[in-house]
């Protein structure tokens, strides 16, 4: 009997320590072969790779920060693809398995194995339960016959990515965790931004007419670059060392230029409003500093345009001026006219399905005054109408109620954390970005694309970092 107890005790201790890895790995190891038996799809290759996948899975479960850091890098592929009209490729299946599967497994582990709650406040509760309950929306799609189950699923899964702030907040509890995550994220965004700028420089180098300057614009992931501009601008203002402020200022300038070459007035205006409104509410003294930085930045941009495009600088500057000036043209502006046509169609549908919505994935027939033809689209430029017409009034109130709650929480923290530079940067940046997105959401729907939901998850995580990090952790510690 003694020998048995000596042998089994270490095994019991090992299982107690590693039970989350063991149980979840067993579930996955069982599920993958069963799935392969039903699909028969490249089963031979997958079965050979199964042991390696199991080891990687155990690594991610045992060390969740490695999983989250890996996801920060893989987000380059996630947010740079999947526009909705493309065929679902092997890469897309792999990304969905990693991004969505990882989040579901983490939630399962927290609730059923570790017996821990990741809900910390009212906003968490509303967001989590809203996303889970949204699954009933599939019934509307089947009843109304406005979409297919696959199209519904592709839009529905996007809402889950917004919940990534929960594991980020849970596992990034130290300064080095946050800075590693933000550094990896910034590296991905810098690469995407540099690619955008390089593509625009090549396209704009061959333009002959003003309209070609505008059509050469690069709109890839502009929501992310707007969010990064606001966050880094707060770092440039509130970092505790000159070196850190200078670094944040350089990043702000870079991200702002990427936003500039989108030639989107909505992003330009909402970004400026977000920054100015934040400073006006929490620290009016910094407004003059931002005005000075903006003036110097504008001079630098004009100088850079003259250097990069010596023969076409006048055309590019003319287009930038016209993008602002055309806003005063009212309904004579074709971009605004297109939004009006779209809004009329969506409102007509909304009046028919005002309570329950028409269902995710539903398409609408819109007249495009730019191309002069009718087109069938699932994208709605107004993010408020998007949520209401597709999900119904209860989900509209829950989603934007949680949005307002998070914005209020960020504002309160930005005012409270005066003596904690890192926390104030995160809170003020989150508040300013949410203010900008609240305005931008009228003409460019935040909840429709991958990058929009990714921005929300980052901002909600920033609020959590600002609230739960110890005050003594500083920006330059």
N, C-alpha and C positions, 0 to 999 in steps of 0.2 A: 504493500500500500504506500509505503514511504517513497519508493522509487517512482511510482506512478505520479504522485503529487509533485515530485521534483521535476518530472518530465513535462507535465501538462501546464504547470504554472507559468513558465516563460511563454508558452504558446498562447495562453489566455491573456497575458499582459500584451503580447504583440498584437493580438486581435483587437484588444480594447483600444490600443493606440492607433492602429491603422484600419479600423473597421470601416471608415468611410471609403478609403481607397479599395479595400477588398470587396465590399458589397457592391459598390458602383462598377467596379471593373468586372465583376461577375455578371452583372446585369447587361453591360455592354457586350461582353464576350459571348453571351447567350443570344442577344438581340441581333448582332451582326450576321452570324451564320443563318439564323432563321430568315432574316431579310434577304440574304443572298439566295436561299432556297426558293423563295417566292419570285424573286426577280430574275435569277439566272444570269445576271449582268456582270460581266468580267469577274465571275465568281472565283475562277482559278487564281487570278492575280491577287484578289482581295484575301483569299484564304491564306495565301503565302505571306501576305503582309500583316495578317491579323496579329501574330505575336508582337510585332513591332508596334502596331497601333495600340495594343493593350499596355505595353510598357510606357508609351508616351502618355496614354490616358491616365495611368497610375501616377505618373510624374505630375501631370497637371492637377489632379485631384489632391495629391499630397502637398504640392507647392502651388497654390492657386495664383500667386503673384507671377510665376513663370507663364502660366496660361494667359493672364491678363496682359503681361508685357508682349507676349507673342501676338496676341490679338491686336495690340496697338500698332504693330508693324503690318500685320495682315489687313488692317483697315485700309491700306492703300488700294488693295484689290477690291475690297468690299464697297467703298464709297466711290470708286472710279469706274464702276461697271454696274450692270443691272438697271438699265433705263426703262424697263418695262416692256419694250417692243422687241427686244432681242430674244432669240431662242435660248432655252435653258441649257447651258453647256455643262461639261464635267466640272469645270472650275466653279460654276455657280453652285452645283450640288455640294462640292467640297466646302465652299465658303459658308453656305447655309448650315451644313452639318457642324462646322467649327463654331460659327458665331451663335447660332440659335441653340444647337445642341449643348454647347458649353454652358450657356446661360440656364437652360432647363435643368441640366445635371447639377449645377451649383445650387439652384433653388431647391431641388429635391434633396440634396445632401444637407442643406441648412435646416430644412423643415423636418424631414423624416429620419435622418441619421444623427445629425449633431443636436437636434432638438433646440435649435436657436432661431430667434426671430430676427429678420432683417428689416422689419418695420419700426421706424423710430418716431414718426410724427404723422399728423393727419394727411399731409401731402403724399407721403409714401402709401398710406392706406388707400387713398382715392385712386392714385395712379395704378397700383398693382391690381386692385379689384376691378378697375375699369378695363384694363387690358385683358384680364381673364374673362370677364363677362361679355366682352365684345364678340366672343365666339358665337353667341346667339345670332349675330348679324348674318351668319351664313344662311339661316333659315329664310331671311328676306330675299337673299339672292336666288335661292331655289324657288321661292313662291313667286317673286316678281319677274323672274326670267330676264333680269337685266345684265347678268354677268355669268361667268363660269366659275366653278369651284376653285380651279387653279388660279384664275385671275384674282379672285377674292383672297385666296391664301397669300399671294405675293404681296398684296397691300396690307393684309392683316399682320403678317410676320414683321413688317417694319416697325409696328408699334412696340414689339417686344424689345427691339434694340434700344429703345429709350430707357429701359430698365437696367441697362448696364451700369448705371451710376450706383446701383445697390452693391454689387461685388467690389467696384472700385472704392467706394466709401468704406466698405467692411475691411478690406485688406491693405489699402494704402493708408496706414496710420502713422507713418513717420515722414519726416522731411525728405529723406533719401528715396522713399517709395514714390512720393508725389513727384519729385524732380526727375526720377527715372522715367516715370510714365509720361510726364509732360515733355521731356526731352525726346523720347521716342515719337510721340505724337507730333511735336514740332518738326522733327526731321522728315516725317512723312509729308507733312503739309508744305514744307520748304521744297521738297522734291516735286510735288504736284504743282506748286506755284511757279517754280522755275521752268517746268515744262510748259505751263500755260504761257508764260512770258516769252519763252523762246519761240514757241509756235506763232505767237502774235507778231513778234519781230520779223519772222520770216514771211508771214502773210502780208504785213503792212509795208514791207520793203518793196513790194511790187504793185502797190495800188496806184491808180491814175485818177480816180474820182473820189469825192467825199463819201459817197454811199458805200464804197468798198472798204473804207476805214471802219465803218460801223459793222459791216457784215463779216469782217475779219476778227471780230471780238471773240473772247474766250470766256464762256460762262461756266466752265467745269468747277463744281464745288464752291460756288461763290458764297453760299451761306456760311461755309466753314471759314473762309478767309475774312468775311465780315466779323464773325465771332472772334477770330484770332486777333483782328485789328483792335477791337474794343478791349479784349483782355490784356493784350500787350501794351496798349496805351495806358492802362491803369498801372501796369508794372513800370512804365517809363516815368510815371508821376509819383508813385508811392514806394518804389524800392528803396531800401535803406542805405545803399551804397551807390557812389557815382558810377562804378563799373557796371553794376546791375542795371541802373537806369539807362545807361548808354546802350547796353545790349538790348534791352526791351524797346528802346527807341528805334534801333536799327530794324528789329523784327516788325515793329509797327509800320515803319515806312515800306518795308518789303510787302507785307500783307496788304497794305492800303493800295499799293501800285497794282497788285493782282486784282483787287476789287475795281480799280479804276479802268483797267482794260476790258472789264465786262461791259462797259458803256451802259450800265443799268442805273438810271436815275433813282430807282427805288432803293437800291443798295447804298448808293452814295448818300442820299438824304437820310435814310433811316440810321445809317452808321453815325453820321454827324449828330443827329438828334439823340441817339443813345448815349454818346459820350458827353455831350453838353448837358443833357438832362440829368445824368448821374452826378456830374460835378456840381451842377447848380443846386442839387438837393443835399449833397453830403459835404461839399467843400467848394464854396463859390470862389475862393481865392485861386483855385487852379484853372478857372475858365480862361483867364488872361494868358496863362502859360500855354494852354492848348491852342488859343488863337495865334500866339506867336509861332508855335511849332507848325501849325497848319499853313501859315503864311510862308515860312521857310521851306516847308515841304512842297508847296505849290511852285515856288521859285525853282526848287531842285527838279521837279517833274518837267517844267517847261525847258529847263536847261538840258535835261536828259533827252527830251524829244528832239531838240535841235541837234544834239550830238548823234543820236541813233538814226534819225531820219532827216538829214539836212535838206533834202529836196522835197520832202512831203510833210514837214513839220506844220506848215500853214494849214494843210488839209486836216490833220489830226486835231489841232487846236480848234479849228472851225467846227468839227464834229462835236467835240466836248462842249463847246459853247452852245451849239444848237440843241444838244440833249437837254440842257437846262432851260433854254429859251422856249423850246417847243411845249413845255409844260403849261405855258400861258395860252396855248392855242385852243385849249378845251377839247371839245369833241372833234375839232379839225385834226388833232393829233391821232394818227392811225393806231398807235400802240394803245392809247386810251380808248379809242373807239372799239378795238378788238376786245378789251376788257368789258366794255359796256354790253356788247353783243353776248359775250359769254355769261355775264351776270344775269341778263334777262332770261336766257335759256335755263340756267341753273335755278333761278328763283321760281320759274314756272314749274319745274320738277319738284322743288322743295315744297311748294304749296300743296302738291298732291300727296307727299309723303312727309309731312311736317313733323310728325311725332316719332315714327320709327325709322325714317330714312329709306333710301332706295337700295342700299347695300354697297359694300366695298367692291371695287372693280367695275362699277356701273359706268357706262360710256354715255357721252352727250354729243349731239350734232350741233356744231358751232360754225357760224360764218366767219371766215378769216378775211378781214378787209385788206390785209397786206398781200395775201396771195389771191384774193378774189374767188374763193371757192368754199364750199361747205366741207367740213372735215369731222370725223368721228374721233373724239378724244376721251380719255379717262382722267386726264389732268385738269384740275381746276386751280386757277391762279390765286383765288381768294381762299386762304386757309380756313377762315371761319365758315364760309359756305361749304367748303370741302367736308369738314367734320359733320356739320349739321345735315346736309343732304344725303350723305352716305351712311352715317351712323345714327341719326335721329337726335331729337332734342335732349333726352336724358344724358347721352354720352357727350354731346356738345357741352352741356353744363358741367359735367364731371371733368372733362379734359381741360377746359379753359378755367374752371374753378381751381384745379390743381396748379395750372400755369400761374394764375394770379396769386395763389398761396405761396408758391416758390419765389415769385418776384418780391412779394412783401417780405418774406424771410431774408432774402438777399439784401434788400434795402436796410432792414433793421440791423443786420450784421455789419454792413458797411459803415454804418454810423457808430456802432458800438466798438469796433476793433480799431480804434484810432492808434493805439500803441502796439499793434501787432501788424507789421507791414505785409507779410505774406497773406495773412487772413483777410486783411482789408482789400488787397489786390484781387483776391479770388472772389470775394463777396461783391465788390464794386464792379468788377468785370462781368460777373454773372448778371447783376442787375442791369447794367448798361446794355448787355447783349439781349436780354429779354425785352427791354424797352424797345430796342431797335427791331427785334423780331415781331413785337406786337404791332408796330407800324408797317413793317415790310410784309406781314402776313396778309395784308389787304391785296397786294399785287403779286406776291410770290409765295405760294403755300409752303409753310414750314413742314406740315405733317405729311407731305406727299412723297418726298424723296428720302433716300438713305442719309444724305448728308444733313438734312434738316433734323431728323431724329437723333443722329449722332451728336449734333450740336446741343440739343436739349439734354442728352445724357451727360455730356461734359459739363454743361452749366449746372445741372442739378448736383453733380459730384463736387464741383467747385464750392457750391453752397455748403455741402456736407463737410468738406475739408475745412472751410472757414469756421464752421460751427463746432466741430469736434476735435480739431487739433489743439494741443496745449498752446496757450497764449505765448509761452516763452520761446516757441519755435519761430525763428525769424527768417527773413528772406535770405540773408547772407550768413547764416549760422555755419 
